[in-house]
Amino acid sequence: MTASAMVAEFDDGAGWTADAVEQLGERHAIPAACRGSANPAALAWLAEACELSPGTRLLDVGAGAGGPAAWAAKRFGVRPVLLEPMPGACRAAARLFGLPVVRATGERIPLRAESVDAAWCLGVLCTVRDKAALLREIHRVLAPGAPLGLLVVVARSPRVFPSPDGNRFPTQRELARLLAGAGFDLTEQIARPDGTPLSWSRRAEQVAAVVATRHRHDRAFALADRQRASFTRLFATGQVSTQLVHAVKRAPGQAPHGGNMSTTTGDDGYEVELEIEIRAELDMAESSRPDEAVPASEWLFDPTDVQREIVELRNLLGAVEELEDRSPGRGAREDA
Ligand SMILES: C[S@@+](CC[C@H](N)C(=O)[O-])C[C@H]1O[C@@H](n2cnc3c(N)ncnc32)[C@H](O)[C@@H]1O
């Protein structure tokens, strides 16, 4: 991301949010400070998938103004540690929630190896150039077998348009490879659930309205607004979707769950991983709506191609499910 757009969105924006929350009241803090598009249903899914519980030491990498970590502390009793490179966001998180914040990037985490019980990284991966380095660092500081919860904006194809400043969205295949390469087993993945309650979205909107009233003439506000508009268009045209991922740190020396994805057949783990990939691609294809928001003439791909792709993915999914049913490992488990 260019420095100015990055600073506008994540640094200035975080400070303005904290100011507005102070005016409107503390109950606005968590919804307004969830800046990676997490809603209560998404946070609950991640918390349950990662089996968070009172006392869990949760590292939130790219924590922003701290909304998700504060939610996890309030609802699940975790002990969060926030890691965030933007000074304005660090100050906002400390002001709003009084949580411990480390100012650093995810590529160089100043914590000891195996020192945290769980990690979250929400809405961050697409803003980071060296995604592999960030995931390797998270892997290093997690305890063996510990969970990682991700919220990731995933692209249907490597090129998207318009391309928000500095963002590089991984494709589904790339994400699966990055996780495996960093030493994680991808356990489960779903499209981010919708259905944010009005009580939550209204509080976030009220904060955004105060920020707009105070700062609409600032250059940083215009930059951040342009960034938001690019994202809205990418989602409306189905080029990207928000995915939730639960992965687990593989123990040293342990073979990747599912083995070599490009050559293995008839391996139960491989089929499960392939099924996760196909389901995610199917979700993305099905969430592409040519009839909504954008005229067909502005689509980057022919909407009938999307229908064709959905049919092919469904067929592929059916074949993989059948393979899973027939796999000797699966049969043995069911017989037991
Ligand atoms: C979309 S915001 C999400 C913030 C927060 N996770 C949330 O969900 O509210 C992305 C955050 O990633 C941070 N970030 C950018 N580059 C980073 C890096 N290399 N390491 C860690 N965080 C980074 C940004 O400063 C920003 O706060």
The ligand as a MOL file (V3000), in Angstrom:
LIG
                    3D

  0  0  0     0  0            999 V3000
M  V30 BEGIN CTAB
M  V30 COUNTS 27 29 0 0 0
M  V30 BEGIN ATOM
M  V30 1 C -7.9510 -3.6900 7.5940 0
M  V30 2 S -7.0070 -3.2980 9.0080 0 CHG=1
M  V30 3 C -7.5890 -4.5200 10.1430 0
M  V30 4 C -7.3500 -4.1670 11.5700 0
M  V30 5 C -7.8480 -5.1960 12.5880 0
M  V30 6 N -7.2450 -6.4810 12.3700 0
M  V30 7 C -9.3650 -5.3280 12.5570 0
M  V30 8 O -9.8720 -6.3480 12.0910 0
M  V30 9 O -10.0220 -4.3820 13.0210 0 CHG=-1
M  V30 10 C -5.3810 -3.9110 8.5800 0
M  V30 11 C -4.3350 -3.6390 9.6480 0
M  V30 12 O -3.1170 -4.3090 9.2910 0
M  V30 13 C -2.0430 -3.5030 9.6910 0
M  V30 14 N -0.8270 -3.8610 8.9650 0
M  V30 15 C -0.3990 -3.4280 7.7530 0
M  V30 16 N 0.7880 -3.9820 7.4440 0
M  V30 17 C 1.1190 -4.8070 8.4720 0
M  V30 18 C 2.2270 -5.6630 8.7630 0
M  V30 19 N 3.2430 -5.7660 7.9030 0
M  V30 20 N 2.2350 -6.3460 9.9130 0
M  V30 21 C 1.1850 -6.2360 10.7920 0
M  V30 22 N 0.1240 -5.4320 10.5630 0
M  V30 23 C 0.0850 -4.7350 9.4400 0
M  V30 24 C -2.5450 -2.0840 9.3740 0
M  V30 25 O -1.7890 -1.0710 10.0130 0
M  V30 26 C -3.9920 -2.1650 9.8110 0
M  V30 27 O -4.1650 -1.7810 11.1390 0
M  V30 END ATOM
M  V30 BEGIN BOND
M  V30 1 1 1 2
M  V30 2 1 2 3
M  V30 3 1 2 10
M  V30 4 1 3 4
M  V30 5 1 4 5
M  V30 6 1 5 6
M  V30 7 1 5 7
M  V30 8 2 7 8
M  V30 9 1 7 9
M  V30 10 1 10 11
M  V30 11 1 11 12
M  V30 12 1 11 26
M  V30 13 1 12 13
M  V30 14 1 13 14
M  V30 15 1 13 24
M  V30 16 1 14 15
M  V30 17 1 14 23
M  V30 18 2 15 16
M  V30 19 1 16 17
M  V30 20 1 17 18
M  V30 21 2 17 23
M  V30 22 1 18 19
M  V30 23 2 18 20
M  V30 24 1 20 21
M  V30 25 2 21 22
M  V30 26 1 22 23
M  V30 27 1 24 25
M  V30 28 1 24 26
M  V30 29 1 26 27
M  V30 END BOND
M  V30 END CTAB
M  END
